[in-house]
Amino acid sequence: MKTERMTRPRRWAGPLLAAALAAGGVPATAEQFRSPDVLILGDSQISFGAGFAFLEFFSDIMASCAPDRREKKALKKLGDMRVGVIGVRSTSIHSWVARSGAAKGAICDVDKKWKVNAGSYGVLNTTKNQFVQMGQGRNYQVCEPGQSAFETMFAPGYYDPSLLILTFLGNSAKRWAENPDLALADVRALEQHLPRDLPCVFMTTAPAHTRKVEKQRLAAQANIKRAFVQTGSRCTFVEGSTPATLRANQSTKSFFRQHKDGRVKDPYHPNKKGARNTLKLEMDNICEAIFTALEPRRPPS
């Protein structure tokens, strides 16, 4: 895929600006939109349990990460620490950087049955209904023709977070496990589609309950982690599947939705309890990644 490195400022060709130009001013919807300071993007794990857990964790980073004096200074870069969380079903890096086709369709195509394809939390969704359809509503205008969702989202006048958290794995497990070159291509494309000055953390999703599923996911995690290292990505990397999180999720049925007889109904998406436990186990690694992203350590001269 041919890409161009995204820098600010750049032309915003989105529907909000188009409406503004047509009317000779800035539309009310654009005036009302305020970007979250911390933006978390993920897949269906967000929609089916992890969304509220991520919102809790990042809305209170001071308590979650217990920062020292230097780290508190770094956190000042997050402004009011307003958190927005979006999880779009069956998506991964290649969905957010695609300019057309089925990969972009995973974000922008309207679900034929449910008419919604994402879960939204925090400052981006103050309603009681967590489910939304990407491309509909002022907060989800990421489906401009000919542009990737990232290019549209991060154009001037729209999303401008001080920290981006990405959390994906399951929907790319086969892609990354079987072909390390595709993992490398996805990370390179990610680098091209994010603003240069945007601090970023990439975290693979929490383990599934089934050991057979995790075998492929661990291979995928190893390949995507290697790709981040090889590209010198500005995104700091956090493993979601660790010995501790694997033990917890594969041994605890209550971390997943269950049938009445106790059998696990959905082995792929930890519920809120399971997601909270993963974040608790990964707390030190996540916090270190955040501070590294906000204050990159310079190599000794």
C-alpha positions as CSV (number, residue, x, y, z in Angstrom):
1,M,0.0,0.0,0.0
2,K,1.4,3.4,-1.0
3,T,1.2,5.8,1.9
4,E,2.3,9.3,2.8
5,R,3.6,10.2,6.2
6,M,0.9,12.2,8.0
7,T,2.0,15.5,9.5
8,R,0.0,18.4,11.0
9,P,-1.3,20.6,9.6
10,R,-2.9,18.9,6.7
11,R,-6.1,19.4,4.6
12,W,-9.3,18.2,6.3
13,A,-11.6,17.0,3.6
14,G,-14.2,15.5,6.0
15,P,-17.9,16.1,6.1
16,L,-17.8,18.6,8.9
17,L,-15.5,21.0,7.0
18,A,-17.4,20.4,3.8
19,A,-20.5,21.6,5.5
20,A,-18.7,24.5,7.0
21,L,-17.4,25.7,3.6
22,A,-20.8,25.3,2.0
23,A,-22.4,27.4,4.7
24,G,-19.7,29.9,4.9
25,G,-18.7,29.1,8.4
26,V,-18.1,26.4,11.0
27,P,-21.0,24.0,11.5
28,A,-22.5,23.7,15.0
29,T,-21.5,20.0,15.1
30,A,-17.8,20.9,14.6
31,E,-18.0,23.6,17.3
32,Q,-19.4,21.1,19.8
33,F,-16.9,18.4,19.1
34,R,-14.0,18.3,21.6
35,S,-11.3,15.7,21.3
36,P,-10.6,13.4,24.2
37,D,-7.1,13.9,25.7
38,V,-6.6,10.1,25.9
39,L,-8.1,8.1,23.0
40,I,-8.3,4.3,23.2
41,L,-9.1,2.3,20.1
42,G,-9.6,-1.4,20.0
43,D,-11.7,-4.3,18.7
44,S,-14.7,-6.3,20.0
45,Q,-13.0,-6.9,23.3
46,I,-13.7,-3.3,24.0
47,S,-17.4,-3.6,23.0
48,F,-18.0,-6.8,25.0
49,G,-16.5,-6.1,28.3
50,A,-13.2,-4.2,28.3
51,G,-14.5,-0.8,27.4
52,F,-15.7,0.1,30.9
53,A,-12.5,-1.3,32.4
54,F,-10.2,0.7,30.2
55,L,-12.3,3.8,30.9
56,E,-11.9,3.3,34.6
57,F,-8.2,2.6,34.4
58,F,-7.3,5.6,32.2
59,S,-9.7,8.1,33.7
60,D,-7.8,7.8,37.0
61,I,-4.2,7.3,35.8
62,M,-3.0,9.0,38.9
63,A,-4.4,6.2,41.1
64,S,-3.7,3.5,38.6
65,C,-0.1,4.3,38.0
66,A,1.0,6.0,41.2
67,P,3.4,8.4,39.3
68,D,6.5,9.8,40.9
69,R,7.4,13.5,40.5
70,R,8.9,13.1,37.0
71,E,6.0,11.0,35.9
72,K,3.4,13.5,37.2
73,K,5.1,16.1,35.1
74,A,4.8,13.9,32.0
75,L,1.1,13.4,32.8
76,K,0.5,17.1,32.6
77,K,0.8,16.7,28.8
78,L,-2.6,14.9,29.0
79,G,-4.4,18.1,29.9
80,D,-7.7,17.4,31.7
81,M,-7.2,13.6,31.1
82,R,-10.6,13.3,29.4
83,V,-10.8,9.7,28.1
84,G,-12.7,8.4,25.0
85,V,-12.8,4.7,24.2
86,I,-14.0,3.1,20.9
87,G,-14.0,-0.6,20.1
88,V,-15.0,-1.6,16.5
89,R,-15.9,-5.2,15.9
90,S,-13.5,-7.4,13.9
91,T,-10.9,-4.7,13.3
92,S,-7.2,-4.4,13.6
93,I,-4.3,-2.2,12.4
94,H,-5.0,-2.9,8.7
95,S,-8.6,-1.8,9.1
96,W,-7.7,1.6,10.3
97,V,-5.1,2.3,7.6
98,A,-7.1,0.9,4.7
99,R,-8.4,3.5,2.2
100,S,-11.0,1.2,0.6
101,G,-12.1,-2.5,0.4
102,A,-13.2,-5.0,3.0
103,A,-10.6,-3.9,5.6
104,K,-12.0,-0.4,5.7
105,G,-15.5,-1.9,5.4
106,A,-15.0,-3.5,8.8
107,I,-15.1,0.0,10.3
108,C,-17.4,1.8,7.9
109,D,-20.0,-0.7,6.6
110,V,-23.3,-0.6,8.5
111,D,-24.0,-3.9,10.3
112,K,-26.9,-5.4,8.3
113,K,-28.6,-7.0,11.3
114,W,-27.8,-4.8,14.3
115,K,-27.2,-1.4,12.5
116,V,-24.3,-0.8,14.9
117,N,-20.7,-2.1,14.9
118,A,-18.9,-0.4,17.7
119,G,-18.9,0.3,21.4
120,S,-18.2,3.8,22.6
121,Y,-17.5,5.0,26.2
122,G,-16.4,8.0,28.1
123,V,-16.5,11.6,26.8
124,L,-17.4,10.3,23.3
125,N,-20.6,8.7,24.5
126,T,-22.6,10.1,27.4
127,T,-25.8,8.1,26.5
128,K,-26.9,5.0,28.3
129,N,-26.4,3.0,25.0
130,Q,-22.8,2.0,24.5
131,F,-23.4,0.7,20.9
132,V,-22.9,3.0,17.9
133,Q,-22.3,2.8,14.1
134,M,-19.0,4.2,12.9
135,G,-19.5,6.9,10.3
136,Q,-22.7,8.1,11.9
137,G,-22.8,11.0,14.4
138,R,-20.3,13.8,14.9
139,N,-18.0,11.7,17.1
140,Y,-17.5,8.9,14.6
141,Q,-16.8,10.7,11.3
142,V,-13.9,8.4,10.1
143,C,-15.3,7.1,6.8
144,E,-14.3,9.8,4.2
145,P,-14.0,8.2,0.7
146,G,-10.4,7.7,-0.4
147,Q,-8.9,8.2,3.0
148,S,-8.1,5.8,5.8
149,A,-10.0,6.1,9.1
150,F,-6.9,7.4,10.8
151,E,-6.3,10.0,8.1
152,T,-9.8,11.3,8.5
153,M,-9.9,11.0,12.3
154,F,-6.6,12.9,12.9
155,A,-7.1,15.7,10.4
156,P,-6.9,19.3,11.8
157,G,-10.1,20.4,13.6
158,Y,-11.1,16.9,14.6
159,Y,-9.4,14.3,16.9
160,D,-6.3,15.7,18.5
161,P,-5.5,13.4,21.6
162,S,-2.4,13.8,23.6
163,L,-2.1,10.0,24.0
164,L,-3.3,7.2,21.7
165,I,-3.8,3.7,23.1
166,L,-4.3,0.9,20.5
167,T,-5.4,-2.6,21.6
168,F,-5.7,-5.4,19.0
169,L,-4.8,-9.0,18.4
170,G,-7.5,-11.6,17.9
171,N,-8.8,-10.4,14.5
172,S,-5.2,-10.4,13.1
173,A,-4.0,-13.5,14.9
174,K,-3.9,-15.7,11.7
175,R,-2.6,-12.9,9.5
176,W,0.3,-12.1,11.9
177,A,1.0,-15.6,13.1
178,E,1.3,-17.1,9.6
179,N,3.1,-14.2,7.9
180,P,5.6,-12.0,9.8
181,D,5.9,-9.8,6.7
182,L,2.2,-8.7,7.0
183,A,2.8,-7.8,10.6
184,L,5.7,-5.7,9.5
185,A,3.7,-4.1,6.7
186,D,0.9,-3.2,9.2
187,V,3.2,-1.5,11.6
188,R,4.9,0.5,8.8
189,A,1.5,1.6,7.5
190,L,0.5,2.5,11.1
191,E,3.5,4.8,11.3
192,Q,2.6,6.5,8.1
193,H,-1.0,7.1,9.1
194,L,-0.5,8.6,12.6
195,P,0.6,12.2,13.2
196,R,4.3,12.3,13.9
197,D,3.9,14.1,17.2
198,L,1.2,11.7,18.7
199,P,2.5,9.6,21.6
200,C,1.2,6.0,21.2
201,V,1.0,2.8,23.1
202,F,0.1,-0.5,21.4
203,M,-1.2,-3.3,23.6
204,T,-2.2,-6.8,22.4
205,T,-5.6,-7.9,23.7
206,A,-6.3,-10.1,26.7
207,P,-5.9,-13.9,26.4
208,A,-8.9,-16.0,25.4
209,H,-10.2,-18.8,27.7
210,T,-9.3,-21.5,25.2
211,R,-5.7,-22.8,25.1
212,K,-6.0,-23.8,21.4
213,V,-6.9,-20.2,20.4
214,E,-4.0,-18.8,22.4
215,K,-1.4,-20.9,20.6
216,Q,-2.0,-18.9,17.4
217,R,-2.4,-15.7,19.3
218,L,1.0,-16.0,21.0
219,A,2.7,-16.6,17.7
220,A,0.9,-13.5,16.3
221,Q,1.9,-11.5,19.4
222,A,5.6,-12.4,19.0
223,N,5.5,-11.4,15.3
224,I,3.8,-8.1,15.8
225,K,6.1,-7.2,18.8
226,R,9.1,-8.0,16.6
227,A,7.6,-5.7,13.9
228,F,7.4,-2.8,16.3
229,V,11.0,-3.3,17.2
230,Q,12.2,-3.6,13.6
231,T,10.4,-0.5,12.5
232,G,11.6,1.6,15.4
233,S,8.0,2.6,16.0
234,R,7.2,5.5,18.2
235,C,4.5,3.3,19.8
236,T,5.6,1.6,23.0
237,F,4.5,-2.1,23.1
238,V,2.7,-4.0,25.9
239,E,2.1,-7.7,25.8
240,G,-1.5,-8.5,26.7
241,S,-0.8,-12.3,26.8
242,T,1.7,-12.9,29.6
243,P,2.2,-16.0,31.8
244,A,0.1,-14.2,34.5
245,T,-2.8,-13.2,32.3
246,L,-2.8,-16.5,30.5
247,R,-3.0,-18.4,33.8
248,A,-5.8,-16.1,35.0
249,N,-8.0,-16.2,31.9
250,Q,-7.6,-19.9,31.2
251,S,-8.4,-21.0,34.7
252,T,-11.2,-18.6,35.6
253,K,-14.6,-19.1,34.0
254,S,-16.1,-16.1,35.8
255,F,-13.9,-13.9,33.7
256,F,-16.1,-14.8,30.6
257,R,-19.8,-14.9,29.9
258,Q,-21.2,-18.3,30.9
259,H,-24.2,-20.5,30.2
260,K,-26.5,-21.2,33.1
261,D,-24.8,-24.6,33.6
262,G,-21.4,-22.8,34.1
263,R,-19.9,-23.6,30.7
264,V,-18.1,-20.6,29.1
265,K,-20.4,-19.1,26.5
266,D,-17.9,-16.7,24.9
267,P,-14.2,-17.7,25.3
268,Y,-12.9,-14.8,23.2
269,H,-14.1,-11.7,25.0
270,P,-13.3,-11.3,28.8
271,N,-16.2,-9.7,30.6
272,K,-15.8,-6.5,32.7
273,K,-14.4,-8.6,35.7
274,G,-11.9,-10.3,33.4
275,A,-10.8,-7.1,31.7
276,R,-10.3,-5.4,35.1
277,N,-8.1,-8.3,36.2
278,T,-6.0,-8.1,33.1
279,L,-5.4,-4.4,33.5
280,K,-4.5,-5.0,37.2
281,L,-2.0,-7.7,36.3
282,E,-0.6,-5.6,33.5
283,M,-0.7,-2.3,35.4
284,D,3.1,-1.9,35.8
285,N,3.8,-2.6,32.2
286,I,1.0,-0.3,31.0
287,C,2.1,2.5,33.2
288,E,5.7,2.2,32.1
289,A,4.6,2.2,28.5
290,I,2.6,5.4,29.0
291,F,5.4,7.3,30.7
292,T,7.8,6.1,28.0
293,A,5.5,7.3,25.3
294,L,5.0,10.7,26.9
295,E,8.7,11.1,27.8
296,P,10.8,9.1,25.3
297,R,14.1,8.1,26.8
298,R,17.0,9.5,24.8
299,P,20.0,7.2,24.1
300,P,23.1,8.3,26.0
301,S,25.3,10.6,23.9
